[in-house]
Amino acid sequence: MISMSPAASRIYAALQRESMTVEAMMKELALGDSVVRRALNLLKSEGLVKSVRNRVKYQNGRPTQLFSIATAGMVELGEVTLASVGSASRRVAEILRDHGEVAVFIGCNGEGAVALHHHAEYGTAMDRHIDSLVGTYRSSPANGTKFSVDRLAVDMRSRLGEIMRGGYVG
């Protein structure tokens, strides 16, 4: 693990208990805005923390960012929408070329992520995020079916459709 400032250590410990906004961290930990944001930037750059837009809480008319502990072995895609499915699919294809097998997830908040099959935490990621699973993909599947960016895009659109219909949202 990286060498962390006392503020970053306290923030990381707080995020292990629950996901939080910057404002909640400032209040709970009695830290200033710039201290919290600097620590979060460090934690995010090291892949320890991730953020998503909190669609429930708004500040100044904009969604706030909700921070949480990042799952090891996951590559964050950011928000996936019907308009961004093509670019998200191409990003997954790049990751797949480098790693051979991946699992793709889109959470009920629209945030996408890719779990790397070779990573020690792959099983944990599958267990934790199974309700958000789009599918698992291999660059050279055993059955000989070639990976298709277009097929992945169809799968992602299907998952987004489930979310929009309020069905199986994970």
C-alpha positions as CSV (number, residue, x, y, z in Angstrom):
1,M,0.0,0.0,0.0
2,I,1.1,3.6,-0.6
3,S,2.3,5.9,2.1
4,M,-0.8,8.0,3.0
5,S,-1.2,11.2,4.8
6,P,-3.1,11.1,8.1
7,A,-6.1,12.7,6.3
8,A,-6.0,10.1,3.5
9,S,-5.8,7.3,6.0
10,R,-8.8,8.6,7.9
11,I,-10.8,9.1,4.7
12,Y,-9.9,5.6,3.5
13,A,-11.0,4.1,6.9
14,A,-14.3,6.1,6.8
15,L,-15.0,4.8,3.2
16,Q,-14.5,1.3,4.4
17,R,-17.5,1.8,6.6
18,E,-19.8,3.4,4.0
19,S,-19.8,5.4,0.7
20,M,-19.7,9.2,1.3
21,T,-19.8,12.5,-0.4
22,V,-17.1,15.1,0.1
23,E,-19.4,17.1,2.3
24,A,-20.2,14.1,4.5
25,M,-16.4,13.4,4.9
26,M,-15.7,17.0,5.8
27,K,-18.4,17.0,8.5
28,E,-17.7,13.5,9.9
29,L,-13.9,13.9,9.9
30,A,-13.7,17.6,10.6
31,L,-11.5,18.2,7.6
32,G,-11.5,21.1,5.1
33,D,-12.6,20.9,1.5
34,S,-9.2,21.1,0.0
35,V,-7.7,18.5,2.4
36,V,-10.5,16.0,1.6
37,R,-10.2,16.6,-2.2
38,R,-6.4,16.3,-2.2
39,A,-6.6,13.1,-0.3
40,L,-9.3,11.7,-2.6
41,N,-7.3,12.6,-5.7
42,L,-4.3,10.6,-4.2
43,L,-6.6,7.6,-3.3
44,K,-8.2,7.7,-6.7
45,S,-4.9,7.9,-8.6
46,E,-3.7,4.8,-6.7
47,G,-6.9,2.9,-7.6
48,L,-8.1,2.6,-4.0
49,V,-11.2,4.8,-4.2
50,K,-13.7,5.4,-7.0
51,S,-16.5,8.0,-7.4
52,V,-19.8,7.9,-9.1
53,R,-22.5,10.6,-9.5
54,N,-25.0,10.4,-6.7
55,R,-28.3,10.8,-8.6
56,V,-30.2,11.2,-5.3
57,K,-28.5,14.1,-3.7
58,Y,-28.0,17.3,-5.6
59,Q,-25.9,20.4,-4.7
60,N,-26.3,23.6,-6.7
61,G,-28.5,21.8,-9.2
62,R,-25.8,19.2,-10.0
63,P,-25.5,15.6,-8.7
64,T,-22.9,15.2,-6.0
65,Q,-20.1,12.7,-6.2
66,L,-20.4,9.6,-4.0
67,F,-17.0,8.1,-3.1
68,S,-16.4,4.4,-2.1
69,I,-13.6,1.8,-1.9
70,A,-12.6,0.6,-5.4
71,T,-12.8,-3.2,-6.0
72,A,-9.4,-4.6,-6.7
73,G,-9.0,-6.0,-10.2
74,M,-11.7,-3.7,-11.6
75,V,-11.2,-1.1,-14.4
76,E,-13.8,1.7,-14.1
77,L,-15.6,2.7,-17.3
78,G,-17.4,5.6,-15.9
79,E,-21.1,6.3,-16.7
80,V,-22.4,4.2,-19.6
81,T,-25.4,5.6,-21.4
82,L,-27.2,4.5,-24.6
83,A,-25.2,7.3,-26.4
84,S,-21.8,6.1,-25.0
85,V,-22.3,2.3,-25.5
86,G,-20.1,2.3,-28.6
87,S,-17.1,4.0,-26.9
88,A,-17.5,1.9,-23.8
89,S,-17.6,-1.3,-25.9
90,R,-14.4,-0.3,-27.7
91,R,-12.7,0.4,-24.4
92,V,-13.7,-3.1,-23.1
93,A,-12.3,-4.5,-26.4
94,E,-8.9,-2.8,-25.6
95,I,-8.9,-4.2,-22.1
96,L,-9.9,-7.6,-23.4
97,R,-6.9,-7.6,-25.9
98,D,-4.6,-7.0,-23.0
99,H,-6.1,-9.4,-20.5
100,G,-7.8,-12.2,-22.5
101,E,-10.9,-12.6,-20.4
102,V,-13.1,-10.1,-18.5
103,A,-16.5,-9.7,-16.9
104,V,-18.4,-6.5,-17.7
105,F,-20.8,-4.8,-15.3
106,I,-23.2,-1.9,-15.4
107,G,-24.7,-0.9,-12.0
108,C,-28.1,0.5,-11.5
109,N,-26.6,4.0,-11.5
110,G,-25.2,3.4,-15.0
111,E,-21.6,3.1,-13.9
112,G,-19.7,0.5,-15.9
113,A,-16.7,-1.6,-14.8
114,V,-14.6,-4.4,-16.1
115,A,-13.3,-7.2,-13.8
116,L,-10.0,-8.8,-15.0
117,H,-10.2,-12.6,-15.0
118,H,-6.5,-13.1,-14.1
119,H,-6.8,-10.9,-11.0
120,A,-6.9,-12.6,-7.6
121,E,-10.1,-10.6,-6.7
122,Y,-12.0,-11.7,-9.8
123,G,-14.2,-14.1,-7.8
124,T,-14.9,-11.4,-5.2
125,A,-15.9,-8.9,-7.9
126,M,-18.2,-11.5,-9.5
127,D,-19.9,-12.3,-6.2
128,R,-20.2,-8.6,-5.2
129,H,-21.5,-7.3,-8.5
130,I,-23.3,-10.4,-10.0
131,D,-26.6,-8.5,-10.2
132,S,-25.0,-5.9,-12.4
133,L,-23.3,-8.4,-14.8
134,V,-23.6,-7.7,-18.5
135,G,-21.6,-10.8,-19.4
136,T,-18.2,-12.5,-19.5
137,Y,-16.0,-12.2,-22.6
138,R,-12.9,-13.9,-23.9
139,S,-10.6,-12.8,-26.7
140,S,-10.4,-16.4,-28.0
141,P,-13.3,-18.5,-26.5
142,A,-13.0,-22.2,-26.3
143,N,-16.1,-22.7,-28.6
144,G,-14.4,-20.7,-31.4
145,T,-16.9,-17.8,-31.4
146,K,-14.9,-14.6,-32.1
147,F,-15.4,-11.7,-29.7
148,S,-17.5,-8.9,-31.3
149,V,-17.6,-5.3,-30.1
150,D,-21.1,-5.1,-31.7
151,R,-22.3,-8.1,-29.7
152,L,-21.0,-6.5,-26.5
153,A,-22.7,-3.2,-27.4
154,V,-26.0,-5.1,-27.8
155,D,-25.5,-6.7,-24.4
156,M,-24.7,-3.4,-22.8
157,R,-27.9,-1.8,-24.4
158,S,-29.9,-4.7,-23.0
159,R,-28.6,-4.1,-19.5
160,L,-29.3,-0.4,-19.8
161,G,-32.8,-1.3,-20.9
162,E,-33.3,-3.4,-17.8
163,I,-32.2,-0.5,-15.7
164,M,-34.5,2.0,-17.4
165,R,-37.5,-0.3,-17.1
166,G,-36.8,-0.6,-13.4
167,G,-36.4,-4.4,-13.7
168,Y,-33.4,-6.4,-12.6
169,V,-31.2,-3.5,-11.7
170,G,-28.6,-5.0,-9.3
